Amino acid sequence: MGSPSKYEGLVFEATLSTPELDIAIRSARARLVDIEDVLIDDYHLKAQQIGAALARHFNVPYEPFREGRLKPVFLLKNLKAQYVEENQWLPLDEDKDGLLVLALDPERVKASRIVNQVFPKSHVRYCVTTRGEFRSTMDLFFGTSARSDGSSLRELLSGMSEEETSEGAAKVSEAVETELVKLVNKVIMDAYRQGVSDIHIEPLPGNGRTGIRFRKDGALLPYTDIPASYRNALVARVKIMCDLDTSERRKPQDGKIKFIKYGPLDIELRVATIPSTGGVEDVVMRILAAGDAVPLDKLGVLPMTLERLRNTVDKPYGLFFVCGPTGSGKTTTLHSVLNYLNTPDTKIWTAEDPVEITQKGLRQVQVNRKAGLDFATVMRAFLRADPDVIMVGEMRDKETVSIGIEASLTGHLVFATLHTNTAPESIVRLLDMGMDPFNFADALLGVLAQRLAKRLCTHCKVAYHPAPDEIEQLLTEYCAELVNTAAFVAAPTAERARTFGGLVERYADADGRFTLYRAQGCAECNKGYSGRLGLHELMLGTDRIKQLLQEHARVATLLTAALEDGMLTLKMDGIEKVLQGLTDFKTVRQVCIK
C-alpha cells in the first residue's frame, strides 16, 4: 500500500490536511486496498496531484501515463510482463541523456542495481508515477485491454526472433503467419486510435529489420520493427488484404483495404507498394478520413478571407481551384465548400479518387482508370447529366482542364484541386499546359492555396506578452510579403505603420499588448502540439488579374496584383494565426518556407 511518508507532499501542497491523510491511510488498510485508490475515489484527487507528491518524496521527475507513447521495442525485448509487474520498473526510452526508467519506488530499484545488470552499458535516469498510471503504461506496452484479438504488440513480436536463414530458404510457419495477420491488424488499429494519417512499412535489404513508422500531425514517428525473415510475408499479407498481385514485386501497385473485413473498425486505407533498392518493397497505407464534411465556418479560415470565399463560390458559374501539396487538406476544403452549396435545388456531381467524404445530396463517382473511367471521361459524362456544380478530384492534364474550362463557360460551377505551391503559380502552371489565356481568364473565379500547420495544444500552451523585438520581427516578415505593392513602394514607412495598426486593432488588448503562446508538452499532446490548422491564400479572379492573365504576366506580377486586391499570402495568414494564439511562428516558417 506504500509508505505513508510518500504522500506527505499532498499535505505540504495543502491538497489534503494531515488528519485527512491519516484517515485515508487507515481506510486503505481496513479495506485492503491501495491508498492511491482511496485518494482518487474518496478524496477525488487527480493522478497528477499524487504524482507531484511522489516526485517531491523521491526527488525525481513525475511521468504521467501517455496514451500515444511509442513502445520501445528494443528495450522491452528481454523483459517479460510478469517480471515487470513483480519488480515494478519499466524502461521508457533511451536517448543521448541515457536510459529513462519508470518506477513506483525509484530508490528501491536503484539500490537493487538490477537495471544496471539488464542494461549494463546505459546511464540510467529514473522517474516516478502512480500505481494506476504504471499499470496503464504496462498495458500499453504488454497488456491485453482494448485489443480486438487479445494480444499485445510484445506478444505478437515475441515469436518473431531473428532467424539465420537465407532469403530463399526463409519459410514462414503457419503459426507465425497467424501472428503476422494479427500484427497487421494491430498496426492499423493502433494507427487509427492514435489519429495517424499514414503508415509506412520500410524494409531494409539483407538482414536489416523492417521498420514501421506512423505519420501523425505531419511528422513521422517510429512505431516498431520486425525481423528481416518476415518482411516478405508482411508485405504479402498487406497485398492480400487489398487484392494486389503477390507475385509482382518489380512494379509499383496500388489498391484499397476495407478493414471491416479483417477487424472491428469500419475504415478504408489506400495502399501503395513501391519496389526499393535491395529487392525489397516499401508499403505506404493512407487512412482515409471518412466522415462528414466540415462546415465552412469551422475550417479555420480568417473572417476576411471567409467572406471573400463565400462571395466567390456563390457565383452561378466559373472555375475555382484549391491547390497545395499532398496531404494539405484540399479535399476537406472542397467538401466544405460543396456542403455550403448543397441545397435541395442544386445538382452536384463529383469525380474523386478515392471517394473519402460522402455527403447526402451529392452524386459521387469513383474514378477507375483500369476500367477506362478517368477524370476526363467522367467529366464528359457529367456535362450530359444536367449538373449545376461539378467537383473534380484533380486536374493534372490538358484534356481535363480544357473540359473544366468548357464546362465553366457553359454555365456550370466547376471546382478542382491542383498540386502547386501558391495561388499565382497555379495560374501560370495551367497556362503553361497550353490553355487559351482568354477562355481561361473568362472562366477563372479564384484559387485557394493552403497548407496545414501544427496547432498548439490547448491544454498546456503557455501565454506570454512578446517583447518589442519579437513583434518587430513578426511585422517585418508580414510586410516582406507586401514590399512590391504600389502603396509600399510609394510610402513604405506609412504603409508599415498602417499594417501594424490593423494587427493591433484585430489582435491586441485594450493596452495595445499582444498575447502569444509557447509550446510546452503534456500527456495530451506531442511535444506541445495537438492537431493541425489550415493556412490559406485566396487569390480572386478580379478584372485586373484576368487582364494580366491575357497578357501572360509573370508570377511576381500576378502576386503583387493579388496583394493589392486584398489577398493574404500563406505566411501573412500564418502570422495572423500566431497572433490569435493558435500556433507559433516557428511552425509557420517551417510550413511557408520558400
ROLUMBA-293366 format. One record per residue (C-alpha): x, y, z; residue number from 1; chain. Coordinates in steps of 0.001 Angstrom, whole numbers. Example, Ala and Ser with C-alpha at 12.3 -4.5 7.8 and 13.67 -1.06 7.14 Angstrom:
// ROLUMBA-293366
((12300 -4500 7800) 1 "A")
((13670 -1060 7140) 2 "A")
// end
This chain:
// ROLUMBA-293366
((0 0 0) 1 "A")
((3025 2256 77) 2 "A")
((4808 4197 2775) 3 "A")
((2602 6978 4238) 4 "A")
((5552 9391 4061) 5 "A")
((5499 9141 256) 6 "A")
((2277 11166 222) 7 "A")
((3285 13913 2679) 8 "A")
((3784 16220 -305) 9 "A")
((-29 16366 -519) 10 "A")
((-86 17968 2930) 11 "A")
((2829 20262 2061) 12 "A")
((951 21478 -1059) 13 "A")
((-2239 21869 1036) 14 "A")
((-4055 19387 -1194) 15 "A")
((-5024 17372 1926) 16 "A")
((-4836 18093 5648) 17 "A")
((-2763 15821 7942) 18 "A")
((-5927 14319 9563) 19 "A")
((-7402 13611 6116) 20 "A")
((-4216 11818 5012) 21 "A")
((-4215 9754 8247) 22 "A")
((-7873 8782 7691) 23 "A")
((-7095 7811 4076) 24 "A")
((-4180 5595 5210) 25 "A")
((-6324 3869 7868) 26 "A")
((-9189 3415 5385) 27 "A")
((-6867 1830 2830) 28 "A")
((-5526 -619 5447) 29 "A")
((-9004 -1518 6684) 30 "A")
((-10332 -2141 3164) 31 "A")
((-7106 -3870 1979) 32 "A")
((-6836 -1545 -1000) 33 "A")
((-4104 781 -2200) 34 "A")
((-4013 4212 -618) 35 "A")
((-3918 5831 -4074) 36 "A")
((-7321 4258 -4869) 37 "A")
((-8731 5815 -1700) 38 "A")
((-7212 9227 -2519) 39 "A")
((-8686 9146 -6048) 40 "A")
((-12102 7593 -5250) 41 "A")
((-12896 9142 -1840) 42 "A")
((-10991 12440 -1975) 43 "A")
((-11305 12999 -5771) 44 "A")
((-7596 13712 -6205) 45 "A")
((-6108 13639 -9692) 46 "A")
((-3242 11299 -10619) 47 "A")
((-1111 14404 -11361) 48 "A")
((-1507 15640 -7749) 49 "A")
((-420 12263 -6332) 50 "A")
((2411 12101 -8888) 51 "A")
((3690 15525 -7812) 52 "A")
((3811 14339 -4165) 53 "A")
((5740 11192 -5178) 54 "A")
((8169 13274 -7252) 55 "A")
((8786 15506 -4240) 56 "A")
((9418 12499 -1978) 57 "A")
((11797 10614 -4321) 58 "A")
((13369 13767 -5810) 59 "A")
((12902 12507 -9387) 60 "A")
((10528 13781 -12139) 61 "A")
((6913 12600 -12260) 62 "A")
((5986 10880 -15546) 63 "A")
((2238 10652 -16335) 64 "A")
((641 7953 -18492) 65 "A")
((655 8984 -22180) 66 "A")
((-1769 7100 -24395) 67 "A")
((126 7858 -27595) 68 "A")
((3528 6821 -26184) 69 "A")
((5595 4790 -28628) 70 "A")
((6601 1315 -27484) 71 "A")
((10396 998 -27015) 72 "A")
((10588 -2448 -28651) 73 "A")
((14391 -2750 -28382) 74 "A")
((14274 -2034 -24645) 75 "A")
((11407 -4456 -23987) 76 "A")
((12734 -7475 -25892) 77 "A")
((14479 -9021 -22841) 78 "A")
((11693 -8259 -20344) 79 "A")
((8588 -10304 -19573) 80 "A")
((5348 -8676 -18446) 81 "A")
((5257 -10831 -15289) 82 "A")
((8778 -9704 -14292) 83 "A")
((7884 -6019 -14800) 84 "A")
((4720 -6416 -12737) 85 "A")
((6603 -8084 -9876) 86 "A")
((9588 -5697 -9844) 87 "A")
((7664 -2503 -10673) 88 "A")
((10071 -823 -13079) 89 "A")
((9875 -328 -16811) 90 "A")
((12236 1204 -19422) 91 "A")
((10525 4062 -21294) 92 "A")
((13082 5499 -23680) 93 "A")
((16780 5792 -24430) 94 "A")
((18341 8927 -25896) 95 "A")
((21585 10917 -25652) 96 "A")
((20901 11570 -21954) 97 "A")
((20684 7853 -21170) 98 "A")
((18022 5253 -20316) 99 "A")
((14804 6589 -18753) 100 "A")
((13268 4103 -16289) 101 "A")
((9754 4416 -14842) 102 "A")
((9406 3038 -11299) 103 "A")
((6948 3034 -8405) 104 "A")
((9839 3152 -5918) 105 "A")
((12932 4541 -7694) 106 "A")
((15074 4328 -4520) 107 "A")
((14455 585 -4076) 108 "A")
((15036 -186 -7774) 109 "A")
((18209 1912 -7813) 110 "A")
((19549 177 -4683) 111 "A")
((18938 -3289 -6172) 112 "A")
((21153 -2403 -9204) 113 "A")
((19010 -4774 -11290) 114 "A")
((18520 -2188 -14065) 115 "A")
((22290 -1884 -14496) 116 "A")
((22527 -5658 -14870) 117 "A")
((19804 -5795 -17561) 118 "A")
((21156 -2671 -19356) 119 "A")
((24890 -2710 -18454) 120 "A")
((26006 -63 -20958) 121 "A")
((23355 2541 -20169) 122 "A")
((23429 5624 -17975) 123 "A")
((20146 5252 -16035) 124 "A")
((17751 8078 -15150) 125 "A")
((14660 7437 -13015) 126 "A")
((11153 8894 -12955) 127 "A")
((8173 8027 -10755) 128 "A")
((4475 7535 -11448) 129 "A")
((1269 6440 -9696) 130 "A")
((230 2787 -9480) 131 "A")
((-2733 3262 -11813) 132 "A")
((-614 5003 -14422) 133 "A")
((2126 2359 -14108) 134 "A")
((-485 -333 -14833) 135 "A")
((-1793 1659 -17806) 136 "A")
((1744 2079 -19214) 137 "A")
((2378 -1660 -18711) 138 "A")
((-838 -2457 -20525) 139 "A")
((145 -133 -23376) 140 "A")
((3461 -1989 -23766) 141 "A")
((2439 -5576 -22877) 142 "A")
((-1208 -5778 -21910) 143 "A")
((-4416 -7097 -23401) 144 "A")
((-7078 -4451 -22782) 145 "A")
((-8548 -2630 -25807) 146 "A")
((-7122 -5277 -28156) 147 "A")
((-9618 -6864 -30527) 148 "A")
((-7671 -10121 -30651) 149 "A")
((-6479 -10097 -27014) 150 "A")
((-2814 -9811 -27951) 151 "A")
((-257 -7096 -27358) 152 "A")
((2468 -5879 -29696) 153 "A")
((5047 -7542 -27443) 154 "A")
((3246 -10892 -27617) 155 "A")
((2876 -10685 -31388) 156 "A")
((6564 -9939 -31862) 157 "A")
((7792 -12455 -29279) 158 "A")
((7603 -15339 -31738) 159 "A")
((9419 -13404 -34446) 160 "A")
((13047 -13792 -33425) 161 "A")
((15819 -13275 -35944) 162 "A")
((16413 -16449 -37943) 163 "A")
((19732 -17048 -39610) 164 "A")
((18171 -18186 -42882) 165 "A")
((18914 -17209 -46446) 166 "A")
((16375 -15096 -48353) 167 "A")
((15304 -18047 -50489) 168 "A")
((15052 -20522 -47633) 169 "A")
((13105 -18293 -45238) 170 "A")
((9809 -20120 -44869) 171 "A")
((7201 -18688 -42562) 172 "A")
((5400 -21225 -40387) 173 "A")
((1631 -21296 -40134) 174 "A")
((1787 -20119 -36516) 175 "A")
((3886 -17073 -37441) 176 "A")
((1594 -16379 -40417) 177 "A")
((-1312 -16148 -37966) 178 "A")
((752 -13775 -35812) 179 "A")
((1513 -11636 -38893) 180 "A")
((-2211 -11358 -39638) 181 "A")
((-2767 -10187 -36049) 182 "A")
((234 -7834 -36255) 183 "A")
((-1020 -6061 -39410) 184 "A")
((-4490 -5692 -37848) 185 "A")
((-2989 -4306 -34647) 186 "A")
((-756 -1822 -36501) 187 "A")
((-3806 -479 -38392) 188 "A")
((-5954 -272 -35230) 189 "A")
((-3205 1453 -33215) 190 "A")
((-2668 3935 -36053) 191 "A")
((-6382 4751 -36234) 192 "A")
((-6699 5187 -32436) 193 "A")
((-3673 7486 -32327) 194 "A")
((-5050 9755 -35095) 195 "A")
((-2354 8761 -37604) 196 "A")
((-2712 9739 -41290) 197 "A")
((-192 7326 -42899) 198 "A")
((1510 4026 -42010) 199 "A")
((4974 3465 -43548) 200 "A")
((6413 -75 -43763) 201 "A")
((10119 247 -44619) 202 "A")
((12151 -2967 -45104) 203 "A")
((15959 -2884 -45189) 204 "A")
((17841 -5164 -47630) 205 "A")
((19845 -8183 -46424) 206 "A")
((19379 -8975 -42735) 207 "A")
((18144 -5485 -41819) 208 "A")
((14937 -5279 -39812) 209 "A")
((11701 -3888 -41250) 210 "A")
((10728 -577 -39654) 211 "A")
((7147 643 -39238) 212 "A")
((6577 4382 -38791) 213 "A")
((3430 6482 -38294) 214 "A")
((2813 9963 -39708) 215 "A")
((945 11997 -37108) 216 "A")
((266 15735 -37400) 217 "A")
((2633 15821 -40383) 218 "A")
((5650 14275 -38582) 219 "A")
((6942 10691 -38904) 220 "A")
((7323 8805 -35609) 221 "A")
((8854 5309 -35140) 222 "A")
((6324 2648 -34073) 223 "A")
((8104 -730 -34094) 224 "A")
((10259 -3030 -36217) 225 "A")
((10148 -6732 -37088) 226 "A")
((12847 -9264 -38061) 227 "A")
((14074 -9455 -41670) 228 "A")
((12853 -13061 -42007) 229 "A")
((9215 -11937 -42070) 230 "A")
((9328 -8890 -44348) 231 "A")
((8094 -10736 -47474) 232 "A")
((5245 -12354 -45552) 233 "A")
((4287 -8969 -44049) 234 "A")
((4152 -7256 -47465) 235 "A")
((2303 -10267 -48948) 236 "A")
((-300 -10019 -46162) 237 "A")
((-953 -6350 -46942) 238 "A")
((-1230 -7173 -50680) 239 "A")
((-3746 -9952 -49971) 240 "A")
((-5872 -7513 -47927) 241 "A")
((-6178 -5152 -50929) 242 "A")
((-6347 -7768 -53743) 243 "A")
((-2957 -6971 -55292) 244 "A")
((-720 -9409 -57192) 245 "A")
((1511 -11016 -54528) 246 "A")
((3903 -12410 -57153) 247 "A")
((4590 -8992 -58734) 248 "A")
((7492 -7426 -56824) 249 "A")
((9173 -5375 -59552) 250 "A")
((6419 -2842 -60314) 251 "A")
((4580 -360 -58066) 252 "A")
((988 -1335 -57270) 253 "A")
((-1862 467 -55548) 254 "A")
((-5100 -700 -54001) 255 "A")
((-7546 -208 -51166) 256 "A")
((-8265 -2088 -47915) 257 "A")
((-11808 -2226 -46499) 258 "A")
((-10703 -3012 -42953) 259 "A")
((-14146 -4085 -41691) 260 "A")
((-13471 -7471 -43383) 261 "A")
((-10456 -8077 -41134) 262 "A")
((-11032 -6154 -37893) 263 "A")
((-13565 -4251 -35765) 264 "A")
((-13054 -815 -37381) 265 "A")
((-15127 347 -40348) 266 "A")
((-12344 2298 -42091) 267 "A")
((-10682 2292 -45506) 268 "A")
((-6978 2518 -46314) 269 "A")
((-5350 3473 -49614) 270 "A")
((-2259 1310 -50186) 271 "A")
((795 1885 -52411) 272 "A")
((3630 -651 -52788) 273 "A")
((6938 577 -54222) 274 "A")
((9959 -1633 -55124) 275 "A")
((13078 -177 -53481) 276 "A")
((16764 -964 -53671) 277 "A")
((17949 -4375 -52434) 278 "A")
((14992 -6320 -53823) 279 "A")
((12565 -5175 -51113) 280 "A")
((9184 -3427 -51312) 281 "A")
((8057 -424 -49284) 282 "A")
((4384 -99 -48373) 283 "A")
((2568 3137 -47514) 284 "A")
((-1012 2981 -46209) 285 "A")
((-3090 6169 -46039) 286 "A")
((-6007 6038 -43583) 287 "A")
((-8840 7707 -45475) 288 "A")
((-10533 10435 -43463) 289 "A")
((-14068 9076 -43720) 290 "A")
((-16728 11225 -42153) 291 "A")
((-18973 14207 -42673) 292 "A")
((-17901 17431 -44333) 293 "A")
((-16581 20166 -42038) 294 "A")
((-18865 23250 -42051) 295 "A")
((-17255 26133 -43954) 296 "A")
((-17122 28408 -40904) 297 "A")
((-15332 25662 -38894) 298 "A")
((-12424 25342 -41363) 299 "A")
((-10332 27949 -39530) 300 "A")
((-10392 30461 -42406) 301 "A")
((-9847 34069 -41235) 302 "A")
((-13095 36104 -41239) 303 "A")
((-11942 38489 -44008) 304 "A")
((-10857 35562 -46228) 305 "A")
((-14023 33574 -45428) 306 "A")
((-16256 36434 -46589) 307 "A")
((-14354 36711 -49885) 308 "A")
((-14507 32907 -50302) 309 "A")
((-18278 32778 -49758) 310 "A")
((-18876 35635 -52206) 311 "A")
((-16779 33803 -54818) 312 "A")
((-18351 30331 -54569) 313 "A")
((-21851 31863 -54561) 314 "A")
((-21358 32752 -58263) 315 "A")
((-23550 30693 -60646) 316 "A")
((-20702 29588 -62954) 317 "A")
((-16931 29681 -63261) 318 "A")
((-13788 27743 -62343) 319 "A")
((-12383 27584 -58804) 320 "A")
((-9184 25755 -57750) 321 "A")
((-7850 24584 -54380) 322 "A")
((-4112 23942 -54517) 323 "A")
((-1401 22611 -52215) 324 "A")
((860 19584 -51751) 325 "A")
((-397 16070 -50995) 326 "A")
((-2000 15852 -47557) 327 "A")
((-2645 19588 -47178) 328 "A")
((-6425 19185 -46757) 329 "A")
((-7553 20181 -50269) 330 "A")
((-10339 17562 -50438) 331 "A")
((-11586 18529 -46953) 332 "A")
((-11823 22182 -48017) 333 "A")
((-13616 21370 -51294) 334 "A")
((-16164 19221 -49469) 335 "A")
((-16753 22069 -47004) 336 "A")
((-17494 24364 -49958) 337 "A")
((-19812 21726 -51506) 338 "A")
((-21565 21321 -48134) 339 "A")
((-22164 25104 -48150) 340 "A")
((-23611 24909 -51700) 341 "A")
((-25509 21641 -51156) 342 "A")
((-29179 22674 -51205) 343 "A")
((-32256 20757 -52450) 344 "A")
((-32424 22877 -55641) 345 "A")
((-28767 22239 -56651) 346 "A")
((-27439 19198 -58550) 347 "A")
((-23812 18448 -57617) 348 "A")
((-21635 15796 -59320) 349 "A")
((-18171 14847 -58034) 350 "A")
((-15385 12741 -59609) 351 "A")
((-12916 11584 -56955) 352 "A")
((-10075 9116 -56499) 353 "A")
((-10808 7838 -53907) 354 "A")
((-14185 8977 -52535) 355 "A")
((-13182 9826 -48940) 356 "A")
((-16006 12035 -47675) 357 "A")
((-19613 11212 -48519) 358 "A")
((-22438 13734 -48350) 359 "A")
((-26173 13238 -48688) 360 "A")
((-27423 15023 -51824) 361 "A")
((-24130 14708 -53764) 362 "A")
((-23817 12319 -56725) 363 "A")
((-20289 10951 -56298) 364 "A")
((-18298 8918 -58833) 365 "A")
((-15208 6829 -58015) 366 "A")
((-12572 7127 -60778) 367 "A")
((-11375 3722 -62041) 368 "A")
((-8528 4048 -64537) 369 "A")
((-8254 271 -65028) 370 "A")
((-11821 255 -66313) 371 "A")
((-11148 3307 -68535) 372 "A")
((-13015 5651 -66210) 373 "A")
((-10562 8563 -65833) 374 "A")
((-11306 12166 -64812) 375 "A")
((-11746 13389 -68403) 376 "A")
((-14226 10588 -69259) 377 "A")
((-16270 11207 -66101) 378 "A")
((-16391 14960 -66738) 379 "A")
((-17694 14463 -70268) 380 "A")
((-20447 12265 -68835) 381 "A")
((-21260 14927 -66212) 382 "A")
((-21915 17546 -68885) 383 "A")
((-24693 15318 -70261) 384 "A")
((-26175 14805 -66766) 385 "A")
((-27577 18328 -66196) 386 "A")
((-25295 19446 -63318) 387 "A")
((-25244 22814 -61526) 388 "A")
((-21923 22156 -59767) 389 "A")
((-19071 19818 -60764) 390 "A")
((-16167 18871 -58486) 391 "A")
((-13127 17122 -59994) 392 "A")
((-10647 15467 -57632) 393 "A")
((-7624 16529 -59644) 394 "A")
((-6756 18369 -62857) 395 "A")
((-3351 17156 -63972) 396 "A")
((-3579 17061 -67770) 397 "A")
((-4568 19403 -70602) 398 "A")
((-7683 17437 -71556) 399 "A")
((-9258 17566 -68074) 400 "A")
((-8519 21300 -67678) 401 "A")
((-9950 22027 -71149) 402 "A")
((-13204 20229 -70299) 403 "A")
((-13312 22123 -66959) 404 "A")
((-12955 25500 -68751) 405 "A")
((-15572 24480 -71310) 406 "A")
((-17982 23414 -68559) 407 "A")
((-17495 26664 -66611) 408 "A")
((-18127 28746 -69755) 409 "A")
((-21365 26844 -70471) 410 "A")
((-22953 27824 -67179) 411 "A")
((-21569 25357 -64617) 412 "A")
((-19696 25971 -61390) 413 "A")
((-16543 23815 -61506) 414 "A")
((-14230 23022 -58575) 415 "A")
((-10912 21191 -58819) 416 "A")
((-7641 20572 -56963) 417 "A")
((-4092 21190 -58182) 418 "A")
((-684 20165 -56838) 419 "A")
((1008 23580 -56818) 420 "A")
((2640 25724 -54137) 421 "A")
((923 29125 -54301) 422 "A")
((-2171 30632 -55908) 423 "A")
((-347 32721 -58591) 424 "A")
((1866 29722 -59515) 425 "A")
((-1256 27626 -60131) 426 "A")
((-2495 30005 -62808) 427 "A")
((851 30163 -64597) 428 "A")
((1104 26331 -64446) 429 "A")
((-2296 25993 -66164) 430 "A")
((-1327 28476 -68874) 431 "A")
((1903 26515 -69414) 432 "A")
((-238 23442 -70143) 433 "A")
((-1392 25249 -73267) 434 "A")
((-4713 26715 -72138) 435 "A")
((-6180 29573 -74169) 436 "A")
((-5493 32574 -71855) 437 "A")
((-8672 34407 -72943) 438 "A")
((-11036 31484 -72231) 439 "A")
((-9180 30654 -69029) 440 "A")
((-9312 34279 -67799) 441 "A")
((-13055 34410 -68519) 442 "A")
((-13669 31179 -66592) 443 "A")
((-11489 31805 -63523) 444 "A")
((-13256 32670 -60252) 445 "A")
((-10296 32194 -57925) 446 "A")
((-7580 29974 -56470) 447 "A")
((-7262 28969 -52810) 448 "A")
((-3776 27746 -51806) 449 "A")
((-3459 26048 -48444) 450 "A")
((-1100 24303 -46032) 451 "A")
((-1537 22525 -42711) 452 "A")
((465 23783 -39699) 453 "A")
((756 22168 -36265) 454 "A")
((-1730 23571 -33760) 455 "A")
((-595 24414 -30214) 456 "A")
((-2044 22100 -27558) 457 "A")
((-4912 23909 -25819) 458 "A")
((-4209 22063 -22537) 459 "A")
((-607 23113 -21975) 460 "A")
((288 26109 -24170) 461 "A")
((1848 28924 -22132) 462 "A")
((712 32514 -22661) 463 "A")
((3199 35403 -22666) 464 "A")
((3434 39021 -23819) 465 "A")
((6093 39215 -26561) 466 "A")
((8989 41643 -26295) 467 "A")
((9046 44575 -28777) 468 "A")
((11808 42946 -30876) 469 "A")
((9667 39788 -31359) 470 "A")
((6719 41882 -32532) 471 "A")
((9116 43813 -34781) 472 "A")
((10282 40542 -36358) 473 "A")
((6681 39386 -36968) 474 "A")
((5816 42735 -38544) 475 "A")
((8952 42657 -40743) 476 "A")
((8089 39162 -42024) 477 "A")
((4465 40209 -42585) 478 "A")
((5449 43344 -44526) 479 "A")
((8134 41490 -46546) 480 "A")
((5257 39939 -48491) 481 "A")
((3914 43419 -49385) 482 "A")
((7108 45289 -50375) 483 "A")
((6352 45288 -54132) 484 "A")
((2809 46634 -53842) 485 "A")
((2205 50189 -55071) 486 "A")
((1353 51537 -51598) 487 "A")
((4608 50179 -50077) 488 "A")
((6735 51419 -52969) 489 "A")
((5216 54915 -52625) 490 "A")
((5408 55244 -48816) 491 "A")
((6997 52241 -47076) 492 "A")
((7095 53729 -43564) 493 "A")
((3487 54927 -43607) 494 "A")
((2254 51575 -45039) 495 "A")
((4197 49618 -42431) 496 "A")
((2620 51730 -39659) 497 "A")
((-851 51251 -41195) 498 "A")
((-332 47477 -41412) 499 "A")
((805 47362 -37771) 500 "A")
((-2243 49425 -36745) 501 "A")
((-4513 46853 -38413) 502 "A")
((-2882 43978 -36492) 503 "A")
((-3161 45890 -33197) 504 "A")
((-6835 46596 -33851) 505 "A")
((-7590 42931 -34612) 506 "A")
((-5466 41096 -32026) 507 "A")
((-4101 43382 -29264) 508 "A")
((-5777 44055 -25912) 509 "A")
((-7005 47442 -24656) 510 "A")
((-3412 48368 -23692) 511 "A")
((-2111 47537 -27170) 512 "A")
((-341 44364 -26000) 513 "A")
((-349 41104 -27938) 514 "A")
((-639 37690 -26243) 515 "A")
((1333 34870 -27877) 516 "A")
((1750 31257 -26768) 517 "A")
((4658 28826 -26393) 518 "A")
((4556 25046 -26820) 519 "A")
((5187 23159 -23578) 520 "A")
((4148 19494 -23776) 521 "A")
((1775 17380 -21667) 522 "A")
((134 13939 -21542) 523 "A")
((-2471 15056 -24093) 524 "A")
((-137 16162 -26890) 525 "A")
((3054 15581 -28881) 526 "A")
((5754 17999 -27591) 527 "A")
((3286 20863 -27195) 528 "A")
((1294 20377 -30406) 529 "A")
((-2003 18597 -30967) 530 "A")
((-3805 18505 -34302) 531 "A")
((-3362 20875 -37215) 532 "A")
((-4911 24027 -38642) 533 "A")
((-5103 25375 -42181) 534 "A")
((-3234 28393 -43576) 535 "A")
((-4995 29904 -46579) 536 "A")
((-4125 32158 -49533) 537 "A")
((-7162 33228 -51586) 538 "A")
((-6500 34853 -54967) 539 "A")
((-9658 36040 -56732) 540 "A")
((-10155 36304 -60494) 541 "A")
((-10665 40087 -60478) 542 "A")
((-10759 42140 -63686) 543 "A")
((-7131 43155 -63147) 544 "A")
((-5973 39551 -62637) 545 "A")
((-7880 38448 -65748) 546 "A")
((-6218 41188 -67813) 547 "A")
((-2769 40114 -66559) 548 "A")
((-3596 36501 -67479) 549 "A")
((-4440 37510 -71031) 550 "A")
((-1088 39311 -71194) 551 "A")
((815 36182 -69948) 552 "A")
((2087 38081 -66888) 553 "A")
((4798 36587 -64671) 554 "A")
((4097 35052 -61239) 555 "A")
((5609 38049 -59375) 556 "A")
((3316 40487 -61242) 557 "A")
((244 38363 -60507) 558 "A")
((1244 38110 -56825) 559 "A")
((1632 41892 -56480) 560 "A")
((-1750 42500 -58149) 561 "A")
((-3456 39921 -55896) 562 "A")
((-1956 41522 -52757) 563 "A")
((-3206 44924 -53888) 564 "A")
((-6655 43333 -54327) 565 "A")
((-6621 42269 -50645) 566 "A")
((-5125 38758 -50726) 567 "A")
((-3205 37454 -47694) 568 "A")
((-283 35155 -48531) 569 "A")
((163 31854 -46669) 570 "A")
((2778 33442 -44387) 571 "A")
((623 36507 -43658) 572 "A")
((-2318 34223 -42823) 573 "A")
((8 32184 -40589) 574 "A")
((1236 35277 -38718) 575 "A")
((-2379 36332 -38085) 576 "A")
((-2998 32861 -36587) 577 "A")
((125 33244 -34418) 578 "A")
((-1366 36499 -33094) 579 "A")
((-4662 34634 -32496) 580 "A")
((-2736 32175 -30282) 581 "A")
((-3462 29101 -32440) 582 "A")
((131 28262 -33419) 583 "A")
((3659 29664 -33117) 584 "A")
((5894 31477 -35594) 585 "A")
((8466 28667 -35794) 586 "A")
((5762 26340 -37156) 587 "A")
((4519 28937 -39656) 588 "A")
((8039 29456 -41008) 589 "A")
((8519 25701 -41439) 590 "A")
((5320 25448 -43466) 591 "A")
((5728 28627 -45548) 592 "A")
((9428 28330 -46395) 593 "A")
((10277 29311 -49964) 594 "A")
// end
